[in-house]
């Protein structure tokens, strides 16, 4: 059950000039399911990506990184669901390359101009024959208006599609940003079992886009966690087609910060939608750590709280057993933490003051906040001036059921 996840109406999802999307059915896991998606980009587009830090990188991730490093313009992306092509060895690499080669041949492109992506069950051979058979079908319905359907076609255990789309104006130029993402479990910082594709019609020079992809991911997809598991296939891709009026060719361009902020807002929206649709989620929690000695320290504390199964199950039960939060702060890894300076708020309720229970705190106030669908946990360390925010969700009975039955 997704937590306040809003799906825009189809008519409010803007096409991005220079991006065409085709959707097909390979029947990889479920016969008849739309499980193959192809993006085709106009010449002159730039593409950058950020990928999983899991050492067991899936075969398509390895191929994508190699193709991007080659420096050849990227002209197409192919995405399959139902099979992650991870933990599949040399055979998996061959089949990931075959995915790219199949699209390249059909579009008269070089193989290195195509990026392959897979998501689904790990340790299973990729049925490449099914994918190759479905590629012509996907290419037959290429359209700039297929973003809405593509959001559905890349879903796995997601209950709802994740879509962001908006038009904005930067320095007198109209700029379109549209993106989709998928992910519901195996989600934690350093990317996770998620895929996200964000496109803009602005032109962004390749070296600048490479930096933007990393900085935008750090402030969005690397600030979410569902269950603390870093997967093998996570990928975040930014595509800039250059088909609009705005062109960013220098890091000194005064318009760059505004465009970066727009990309970050879009990515953060897509990222938090993944948390809102976390497997079995009933609560969406924002963990905000303030007055830390450094950003890294603030993140340590935020993640310790966000990853704690005891904290997450207490939120599911609406049980203000808030000593669990203090416990997580204490084991976050700050050796010289002075707990007598720590303050904790749950929404508008001051729970812990100077490391102990606030004398004015009443459990019924904590329970009132715990029953809400969206909850802010604010932690004040009083060690410095840095702050960070992480987004997470609760653990419910359904989380266990979904993951126990995933391969069934």
N, C-alpha and C positions, 0 to 999 in steps of 0.2 A: 504494500500500500504506500504509494508515494506521498510525501509530505508537502502539501501546497505547491506541487509542481504544475506550472501553467504551460499548456501547449498553445502556441499562437494559431490563429485561424489560418488555413491554407492561403487565403488571399493576402495575409499580412507577412508571408514569407517571401522576401524579395529575391529575385534572381540576381546573380552577379554576372555582369557582362564579361564574357570570356571563359565562363565555366559551364560546360554541358555535362549532364549526368544521365547515365543509362542504368537500368535495373533489370536483372534477370533472375531466373530460378534454376539453380544447379541441383537442388534437392540433396545438399550435402548431408544434412542431419534429418530434415523433415521433408518428405516429398511435397512439391508444389510451393514450398516457402520461397519468398523473394529473399535470396541470401547472397546475391552477387551484385556489386555496385561498381560502376566505372565512372571516373571523372576524366574529362578530356579538356585540356587547357589550350587556349589560343597561343600562338607563337608570341614570344616576348614576355611571357609570364615568368615570375620568379617563385621559387618554392623552397621552404626551409622546414626542418623538423627537429623534434626532440623525442628521444626514445627511452625505453626502460633502462634502468641501471642493474637489473637482475643479470647475474653472470650467465644464466641459462637463457640467453637471448634467443627468441624464436627465429627460425630460418628467414621469414620475410623481413624481420627487423634487420638482420645482418645484411640482406640484399639491399634494403632501402638505404642503409648507412653507406654501403659501398657505392651505390648509384649516385647518391647526393655528393659524396666525396669526389667522384669523378669530374664534377664540374660541368657536366653537360646539361643543357636546359631540360627540365622535367616537363613532359607534355601530357602525361596520363597517370592515373592511379587506379588500381584494381583492389577491391576489398571483398573477402568472403567471410561469412559467419558459419558457425557449426563445426569448425575445425581450426585449431590454433596453429597447426604445423610447427609445434614446439616440442623439443626433445625428440626430434626425428632424424638427427644426424645428417650425413651427406645426402641421403635420399631426399630429406626435407629441403635442403638447399637447392638441389636440382629442381624440385617441384616449384619452389618459390620463383626460381629463375624462369621456369616454364610459364608460370602465370604472367610474368612480365613480357616474355617473348611472344606469347599468344596475342596479347593486346598490341604489342609493337608491330607484329606482322600484319594484323588487321588494319592498323592505322598508318602503315608505312613509316614507322618510326624506328629509331635505334632502341635496342633492348634497354640500354642504360637511361633512356628517357622515360621509363615507366617504373613506378614504385608499387610493389605488391604488399598487401596487408591481409592478415588473417586473425580471426578471433574465434574462440570456442574451446573444445576439449583438447587438453594437452596430452602428448604421448601417443597420438593416433596418426597413422599415415594420411596425408592429404589426398583426397580422391581427385587428382588433377584432371582425370579424363572428364569428370562431370563439369568441372570448371571450364575447361577448354570448349566443351560442347555448348555451354551457356553464354560464352562471351559474345558470339554473333547476336544472340537474342538481346543482350544488354545494349549492344551498340546500335541496334535498330531503333531503340526508343530514346536516343540521346536528346536531351532538352535542357535549356537553362532553367526551366520551371520545375525540375524534379527534386528539389531540395527536401520538400515535405515528405515525399515517399522514400527518399534515401534515408531519412532519419529512422524510419521504420525498418528498412532493409538491413541496417547494420546492427540491430538489436539482438541480444542473446537472452540473458535473464532479466533484462530491463522490463519493467511493466509499462512504461510510457516512453515515447521518443523525447530526445532532448534537442531543442532547436533554439537558436538565437538569430534574430534578423532585425536590422535597423538601418535606416538611412540617416546620415548626419551631414553637417556642413562644416568644412574646415577651410578657412581662408578663402571663402567664396566658392569653393568646389564642393559639389555633392559627392558624398562617399557612401558606398553600400558595404555593409559587413553582414555576412550570413555564414552560419556555421552549424554543425551538428556534432553530437558526441554520443557515445554509448559506454555503458559501464554501470554495474550495480554491486559487484562483489570483487574480492581480491583488489581492493582499492586502498592505497596508502601513498604517502609522498614518494618522490623520485619516480613518478609516473606509476601506472598500475594497469590492471587488465581493462584498459579503456582505449578507445580510439576517438580522436576528435579531428575534424577537418573544418578549418575556418578560412574563408575567402573574402577578399576585398577587391574592388575594381581600381583601387589606387595603384600606382607604380611604386615599388620599393626596391631599390638597388639590392642585388644579392648579398653583398657583405653586411648591409644594414639589416636585411631581413634575417640573416643568420643570427645576429645578436638579439634581434627582437624576439625571435622564437624562444630563445633561452630565457630572456628576462620576463617575457609574458608568462611562460610556463611556470617559472619560479614563483610568481605572484598569483597564480590561479590553480593549475592542476597539481602543483607541488605544495598546495596548502589544504588539501582535502585528504580524508581517510575514512574508510568504512570499517575495515577489519584489520588493518595493519599489514596485509599481505601485498608484497610487490610482485606483480606478475611478469610474464615473459614477453608479452606482445605489445605493451602500451606504446602508443604513438600519438603525437600531437603535431599536426601539419598546418602551416600557414601558407596560403596561396595568394599572390598579388598579381592580378592579371594586367594591370596597366591600361585597362580599357576606359577608365574614367579620366577626369581632368587633373587630378592631383598627382604630382610626381615628386617623389622623395629620392634624390640622387646623392645627397650629402648628409653626413651626421650633424652638420652645422645648420641644416635647414630649420628655421624657427617653427615650422609647422609639424615637425617630427614629434615633439612631445604630445601634441594633441592627438595625433594619429595613434601613437603608442598607447595613450590612455584609452582610446576607443577600442583598440584591439584587446587590451587588458580587461576592460569591462566585459567585452563579449566572451573572452575566455573564462573569466571568473563566473559569469552566468552559466556557461556550459558546464563548468566544473562543479558548481554547487548543485546543479540539477542532478548530477550523478549521485551526490550525497543524499539529496531529497528522495531519490529512487533507490537508495541502498537496499540490498536484499533484506526484506522483512522490516524495513524502517518504519517507525511510527512517530519518531521525534527527530527534529533537525536542530543540532546544537552548534552554537558559535562559541569557541573557546578563545577568549581574548586575554592575553598576558601583557601587563603594563609595568612600567618602571623597572625594567630588567637592565642588567649591566651591558647586555649586547643583544642583537637580534637573534644570534644563535642560541643564547641562553633562554630567551623568551620562547623560541620554537621547541627547545628541549622540554620545557614545562608544558607547553600547549599539547605537544604530541603525547607526553606521558599521560595526561588526563584523557585525551581523545582516544588513545589506544586501550585504556584500561577496561577489561571485560567487566570488572566489578562496577565501575562507574556507569558503563553503558547499560548494563542490566538494571541498575538502580533507576536510571532514567526511563527505561521501558516500563518498570513497575510503578512509576511516579512516586518512588519512595525517597524522601529527602534524607537518605543515609549519606550525608555530605562529608562525613569523615573520610570517605573513600577518595574524594577529590584532594583533600589535604595529604592523604597517604601518597597519592600519585605525584603531587608536587614534591614531596620529600624524597622520593626515589628517582626523580628526573635526572639526577647526575650532577647537581650543583653542590660541590663538596663544601663550600664555605657559606651556604645559604643560612641566613639568620632568620629562623622561622618566627621569631618574635616580632618581625616586621611585616609578615605576610597578612594580607587582607583578601577576603573572598566574598564576592557577591553572586547571587543567583537571581538573574533578572534585576528587579529593583530592591531585592532583599539583601541586606548586609548580614551575611551568615557568620563569618569569622573575622575577628578584629585582633590585630597584633598576635596572630598565631593561635588564638583560642576562640572559643565560642563567643560571639557577640552577646553581651548580657541582654540586649534588647531583641534578640532573635527569637521568634516563635515558630515552632515546627509547622503549624498550620499555614504560616506565610510561605515557608519553603514548599509545602505540598501544593499550595495554590499555583506556584510557578511551575512545579514539576508536571502538573497536569496539562500544561500548554503544549501545543504542537511544535512551537519554535521557542528555544530557550537560549538565553545568553549566560554564559559562565565567565565572570570577569575576575581575574586574579591580579593582585597588585603585589609585586615583590619588594618594592622600595629599595632598589639597588642601583638604579640609574635612570636613563631616559628613553630606553628602547622599548618598542612594543611590537607584537606580532599577533596574527589571528589565524586560527585553523578551524576548519569546518568538519563536522562529523555527524553521526547519527547513533541511535541506540541499537542494542541487540535484542531481538525478539525471538520467540519460538520459531517463527517462520524462517529466520536466517538459517537455523539448523536444518529445517526441513528442505529448504531450497538447495542447500549445498549437499545434503545427504542424498537427494534424489536427482542431482544435476545430470548424471550420465544415463539415467533411466529412460 
